[in-house]
Amino acid sequence: MTTTTSESSVINSPSGLATPRAPARTPRVLAIANQKGGVGKTTTAINLGTALAAIGEHVLIVDLDPQGNASTGLGIDRKTRQYSTYDVLTGEAPLRDAVMPTVVPRLSIAPSTLDLSGLELQIGQERDRAFRLRNALTPMNVVTNGAPDFTYVLVDCPPSLNLLTVNAMAAANAILVPLQCEFFALEGLSQLLKTVDQVKETLNPGLSIHGIVLTMHDARNNLSNQVAEDVRKHLGHKVYDTMIPRNVRVSEAPSYGKPVLVYDLKCVGSEAYLRLATEVIQREKELRAS
């Protein structure tokens, strides 16, 4: 895939927000999870990853959804995926071998394939089945042979609370939850939070909820505004200030194999994801300080 001169300048230095810095040795792992489908998990993974890269972070997206939409949305052709996250989780290839560059500087992806849908049958009886991703990420903390390391790993989870999502939670420092501004927004959230608590008790004591991002918000819609108000009332400071608006440019971008920040930097969707990235970084500073 070719990148135009204007696109290259945008994704290398958008709005002069920050200059690239040397990546940290230990990446922060954020799992983007919600068992409800159609809430914007993959869109958030792609565009938050792009926004973080745009402000100088070194980002790896791990695609754990068998549909592989994060991979396709970043322009990774299925024919070029020599190794996938399926190979990584079954132990057939190290994660580093599965990592592929994208058109966005400082943003890489470990793509998925439909094989992932059969992972539970493949490793479901193994004692380390919940820690496959955590174990695969461990070598990524060390730079070898000049290969890049990462400051952030974003794990795009499938729309279910299955072994893939449990692997993501067991490997993650925190969970980022996209929540659509619609009538059933809170439906299933309680079950997700219960699962997080169970994983915290049994697999990953350090796991926390990083934040909840309201997606597909339509300020012209009274219901959308009411849902946003209700979610903030019930979940308080856990909800990010930034809301991702319903925006046609965000919806169009994946069909071109591009993040919306590359497709149309100045649209409201791009601006929202840049604000969200800044807010994520700020929360990270607060978490480290505490």
C-alpha positions as CSV (number, residue, x, y, z in Angstrom):
1,M,0.0,0.0,0.0
2,T,1.4,3.4,-0.9
3,T,1.2,6.5,1.3
4,T,0.9,9.9,-0.1
5,T,3.2,12.8,0.8
6,S,0.5,14.5,2.7
7,E,-0.5,11.4,4.6
8,S,3.1,10.7,5.5
9,S,3.5,14.2,7.0
10,V,0.3,13.8,8.9
11,I,1.1,10.5,10.5
12,N,4.7,11.4,11.2
13,S,4.0,14.7,12.9
14,P,0.3,15.5,13.3
15,S,-0.3,19.0,14.4
16,G,3.2,19.1,16.0
17,L,1.8,17.4,19.1
18,A,5.0,15.7,20.1
19,T,8.3,14.4,18.9
20,P,9.1,10.7,19.0
21,R,10.9,9.5,22.1
22,A,12.9,6.4,22.9
23,P,10.5,3.5,23.8
24,A,10.4,2.1,27.3
25,R,11.6,-1.4,28.0
26,T,8.4,-2.6,29.5
27,P,5.2,-1.9,27.6
28,R,1.9,-1.1,29.2
29,V,-0.6,-3.6,28.1
30,L,-4.2,-2.4,27.7
31,A,-6.9,-4.9,26.7
32,I,-9.8,-3.3,24.8
33,A,-12.7,-5.4,25.8
34,N,-16.5,-5.6,25.9
35,Q,-18.4,-8.8,25.2
36,K,-21.1,-6.8,23.5
37,G,-20.5,-6.5,19.7
38,G,-20.7,-3.4,17.6
39,V,-19.5,-1.0,20.4
40,G,-16.3,0.2,18.7
41,K,-13.6,-2.1,20.1
42,T,-11.7,-2.5,16.9
43,T,-12.2,1.1,15.8
44,T,-10.9,2.2,19.2
45,A,-7.9,-0.2,19.0
46,I,-6.9,1.0,15.5
47,N,-7.4,4.8,16.1
48,L,-6.2,5.0,19.7
49,G,-3.1,3.1,18.6
50,T,-2.6,5.5,15.7
51,A,-3.2,8.5,18.0
52,L,-0.7,7.2,20.6
53,A,1.8,6.6,17.8
54,A,1.2,10.1,16.5
55,I,2.1,11.7,19.9
56,G,5.4,9.7,20.0
57,E,4.5,6.3,21.6
58,H,5.6,3.0,20.1
59,V,2.5,0.9,19.8
60,L,1.8,-2.8,19.1
61,I,-1.8,-3.9,18.4
62,V,-2.4,-7.5,19.1
63,D,-5.5,-8.7,17.1
64,L,-7.2,-11.4,19.2
65,D,-10.5,-11.3,17.2
66,P,-10.8,-14.2,14.7
67,Q,-12.6,-11.8,12.4
68,G,-9.3,-9.9,12.0
69,N,-10.9,-6.5,11.4
70,A,-8.1,-4.7,13.2
71,S,-5.6,-6.3,10.8
72,T,-7.7,-5.5,7.7
73,G,-8.5,-2.0,9.0
74,L,-4.8,-1.3,9.1
75,G,-4.3,-2.5,5.5
76,I,-2.7,-5.9,6.3
77,D,-3.6,-8.2,3.5
78,R,-4.6,-11.7,4.6
79,K,-2.1,-13.2,2.1
80,T,0.8,-11.5,3.7
81,R,0.1,-12.8,7.2
82,Q,2.8,-15.4,7.4
83,Y,2.3,-15.8,11.2
84,S,-0.8,-14.8,13.2
85,T,-1.8,-14.6,16.8
86,Y,-3.1,-18.1,16.4
87,D,0.5,-19.3,15.8
88,V,1.7,-17.3,18.8
89,L,-0.9,-18.6,21.2
90,T,-0.4,-22.2,20.1
91,G,3.3,-21.9,20.5
92,E,4.2,-22.4,16.9
93,A,5.8,-19.0,16.5
94,P,7.2,-16.2,18.8
95,L,5.2,-13.0,18.9
96,R,8.1,-11.1,17.4
97,D,7.8,-13.1,14.2
98,A,4.1,-12.3,13.9
99,V,4.5,-8.5,14.2
100,M,4.1,-6.6,11.0
101,P,4.6,-2.8,10.3
102,T,1.7,-0.6,9.2
103,V,1.5,2.5,7.2
104,V,1.6,4.5,10.5
105,P,5.1,5.1,11.8
106,R,5.6,3.6,15.3
107,L,2.5,1.4,14.9
108,S,2.8,-2.3,14.4
109,I,0.3,-5.1,14.5
110,A,0.3,-8.9,15.2
111,P,-2.6,-9.9,12.9
112,S,-5.2,-12.6,13.4
113,T,-6.8,-15.2,11.2
114,L,-10.0,-17.3,11.4
115,D,-7.9,-20.1,12.9
116,L,-8.3,-18.3,16.3
117,S,-11.9,-19.4,16.5
118,G,-10.6,-22.9,17.1
119,L,-8.0,-22.0,19.7
120,E,-10.1,-23.1,22.7
121,L,-10.3,-26.6,21.3
122,Q,-6.6,-26.6,20.6
123,I,-5.3,-25.5,24.0
124,G,-8.4,-25.7,26.3
125,Q,-7.0,-28.5,28.3
126,E,-3.5,-27.0,28.8
127,R,-2.6,-25.8,32.2
128,D,-1.1,-22.6,30.9
129,R,-4.0,-21.9,28.6
130,A,-4.9,-18.5,30.2
131,F,-1.3,-17.3,30.2
132,R,-0.3,-17.9,26.6
133,L,-0.5,-14.2,25.6
134,R,1.3,-13.1,28.8
135,N,4.1,-15.5,28.1
136,A,4.3,-14.4,24.5
137,L,4.7,-10.8,25.5
138,T,7.5,-11.3,28.0
139,P,10.3,-11.5,25.4
140,M,9.0,-8.3,23.8
141,N,10.3,-6.4,26.8
142,V,13.9,-7.0,25.7
143,V,15.4,-5.5,22.5
144,T,17.3,-8.1,20.4
145,N,18.9,-7.8,17.0
146,G,17.9,-4.2,16.7
147,A,14.1,-5.1,16.7
148,P,11.9,-2.4,18.1
149,D,10.2,-2.6,21.4
150,F,7.0,-0.9,22.4
151,T,5.7,1.5,25.0
152,Y,2.1,0.3,24.6
153,V,0.4,-2.9,23.6
154,L,-3.3,-2.7,22.8
155,V,-5.1,-6.0,22.6
156,D,-8.2,-6.0,20.5
157,C,-10.6,-8.6,22.1
158,P,-13.4,-10.6,20.5
159,P,-17.0,-9.8,21.4
160,S,-17.3,-12.6,24.0
161,L,-15.9,-13.5,27.3
162,N,-14.0,-16.6,26.0
163,L,-10.5,-17.9,26.4
164,L,-9.1,-15.2,24.1
165,T,-10.5,-12.4,26.2
166,V,-9.3,-14.2,29.4
167,N,-5.8,-14.4,27.9
168,A,-5.9,-10.6,27.2
169,M,-7.0,-9.8,30.7
170,A,-4.4,-12.1,32.2
171,A,-1.7,-10.3,30.2
172,A,-3.0,-6.8,30.7
173,N,-2.2,-4.0,33.1
174,A,-5.6,-2.6,32.6
175,I,-8.9,-2.8,30.7
176,L,-10.2,-0.1,28.4
177,V,-14.0,-0.6,27.8
178,P,-15.7,1.0,24.8
179,L,-19.4,1.6,25.6
180,Q,-21.9,2.6,22.9
181,C,-24.2,5.5,23.6
182,E,-27.4,3.6,23.1
183,F,-30.3,2.2,25.1
184,F,-28.6,-1.1,26.1
185,A,-25.3,0.5,26.8
186,L,-25.0,-0.9,30.3
187,E,-26.4,-4.3,29.4
188,G,-23.6,-6.9,30.0
189,L,-21.2,-4.4,31.5
190,S,-21.8,-5.8,35.0
191,Q,-20.9,-9.3,33.7
192,L,-17.7,-7.9,32.2
193,L,-16.8,-6.2,35.5
194,K,-17.5,-9.5,37.3
195,T,-15.1,-11.3,34.9
196,V,-12.5,-8.6,35.5
197,D,-12.8,-9.2,39.3
198,Q,-12.5,-13.0,38.8
199,V,-9.4,-12.6,36.7
200,K,-8.0,-10.2,39.2
201,E,-8.6,-12.7,42.0
202,T,-7.3,-15.8,40.2
203,L,-5.0,-14.9,37.3
204,N,-3.8,-11.2,37.4
205,P,-3.9,-9.4,40.8
206,G,-2.6,-6.2,39.2
207,L,-5.5,-5.9,36.7
208,S,-7.6,-2.7,36.8
209,I,-10.2,-0.8,34.8
210,H,-8.2,1.9,33.0
211,G,-11.4,3.7,31.8
212,I,-14.6,3.5,29.9
213,V,-14.9,5.4,26.6
214,L,-18.3,6.4,25.3
215,T,-18.5,5.7,21.6
216,M,-20.9,6.6,18.7
217,H,-22.2,9.6,20.6
218,D,-24.6,11.8,18.8
219,A,-25.0,15.2,20.5
220,R,-28.2,15.9,18.5
221,N,-29.9,12.8,20.0
222,N,-31.5,13.2,23.4
223,L,-31.2,9.4,24.1
224,S,-27.5,9.5,23.4
225,N,-27.0,12.4,25.8
226,Q,-29.2,10.7,28.4
227,V,-27.2,7.5,28.2
228,A,-23.9,9.4,28.5
229,E,-25.3,11.2,31.6
230,D,-26.4,7.9,33.1
231,V,-23.2,6.1,32.5
232,R,-21.2,9.0,34.1
233,K,-23.6,9.0,37.1
234,H,-23.1,5.3,37.7
235,L,-19.4,4.9,36.9
236,G,-18.0,8.3,37.8
237,H,-14.4,9.0,37.2
238,K,-13.9,5.7,35.4
239,V,-15.5,7.3,32.3
240,Y,-13.1,9.3,30.1
241,D,-14.0,12.9,29.5
242,T,-13.5,12.3,25.8
243,M,-16.5,10.9,23.9
244,I,-16.1,9.4,20.4
245,P,-18.8,10.9,18.2
246,R,-20.8,9.1,15.6
247,N,-18.9,10.1,12.4
248,V,-19.1,8.9,8.8
249,R,-15.4,9.3,8.2
250,V,-14.6,7.0,11.1
251,S,-16.9,4.4,9.5
252,E,-15.4,4.9,6.0
253,A,-11.7,4.6,6.9
254,P,-11.4,0.8,7.5
255,S,-12.7,0.1,4.0
256,Y,-9.6,1.9,2.7
257,G,-7.3,0.0,5.1
258,K,-6.5,3.2,7.0
259,P,-7.0,4.6,10.5
260,V,-9.3,7.6,10.4
261,L,-6.3,9.9,11.5
262,V,-4.7,9.0,8.2
263,Y,-7.9,9.0,6.1
264,D,-9.1,12.4,7.4
265,L,-7.0,14.0,10.1
266,K,-9.3,17.0,10.6
267,C,-12.6,15.2,11.0
268,V,-14.2,15.2,14.5
269,G,-13.5,11.5,14.9
270,S,-9.8,12.0,14.5
271,E,-9.8,14.9,16.8
272,A,-11.6,12.8,19.4
273,Y,-9.1,10.0,19.3
274,L,-6.2,12.4,19.6
275,R,-7.9,13.8,22.8
276,L,-8.5,10.3,24.1
277,A,-4.8,9.4,23.6
278,T,-3.8,12.4,25.5
279,E,-6.2,11.5,28.3
280,V,-4.9,7.9,28.4
281,I,-1.4,9.2,28.8
282,Q,-2.5,11.5,31.6
283,R,-4.2,8.7,33.4
284,E,-1.0,6.6,33.0
285,K,1.0,9.4,34.7
286,E,-1.5,9.5,37.5
287,L,-1.4,5.7,37.9
288,R,2.4,5.7,38.1
289,A,2.4,8.6,40.6
290,S,0.0,6.7,42.9
